[in-house]
Amino acid sequence: MAAKGLIGIGRVQKDQAMRALTESAKLEAEQQIASEALERQKEMAAAQTKGTLAGVGAAVGFSGGLASVGAAAGPVGAIAGLVGGYLLGELFS
């Protein structure tokens, strides 16, 4: 399409600018989606770490040196593991 006159050139420039803005907005939206997905993955990993360490703490509490304490050893170990998992998760996030 050949632009004729100032009005034609203005329309061509406007169309080019709109295409560039649309492409820019599309790229920005894609980056935002990727950033949100990464943040969700980070939160899930932190929750998994805390859960794993709480389980390890419970296992250590039941079978470790706290076995002589009795049934309370498991929950105490789980709490210690959860606190440790939370602290490690916060430290490395």
N, C-alpha and C positions, 0 to 999 in steps of 0.2 A: 504494500500500500504506500503510495507516494504521498508525502505530506505536501499540501499546497498552502502557501501563505503562513502567516503567524498562527492562525487558529489551528490549522492542521498540524503544525509542528508542536504546538502546545498540547494537543490531544495525544500525539505520539509520546511526548515526554510524560504526560500524566499516566498513560497506560503502562509505560516502562516503570515509573515510580510505584504504581500500585502493585505490579507484579513483584517488584523487589521487596516492598513492604509485606506482601502476603508470604513470600518465601521466608523472610526474616521472622515473621510471627510463627510460621510453621516450625522453623528450627528452634525457636525459643520454647515452644510448647513441647517439642520432643525432648529438649534438655530438661525441662521441668519434670516431665514424666519419668525420665531416667533417674533424676535426682531423688524423687519421691520413692521410687522402687528401691534405690540403694539405701535410703534411710529405713525403709521397712525391713529390708534384709538385715541391716545392722541391728535393729531392735530385736528381730527374731533370734539372731545369733547370740545376743546378750542374754535373752531369756533362756535359751538352750544351755548356755554356759552355767547360768545360775541353777537351773534344774539339775544338770549333771553333777555339779559340785554338791548340791544338797543331797542327792542320792548317794554320792561317795561318802559324804559325812554321815549319813544314816548307816551305811554299811560298816564304816569304821566304828561307829558308836555301838552297833550290835555285836560286832565280832572282835573289836579291839580291846584295849585296856579298860574300857568302861563296861565290859560285859558283867563284871561283878556288881555293878550298880543295879542291874536288873532291867526292867522294861522301860525305864526312863532314859536309858542310854541312847536308844535309837532316835527319839525326838530331839534330845540334846545334841547329838551328832548332826542331825539334819539341820538344826538351827545354826550350828557352827558352820556347816558346809554352805548353807544359804548366805550367811553373812560373809563368809570368805568369797563365795561366788559373786556376790553383789560388789564387794570391794574390788575384786580382780576385774570384773566386767566394767566398772567405772574407771579403773586405773588404765585399762587398755582401750577404752573407747574414745 
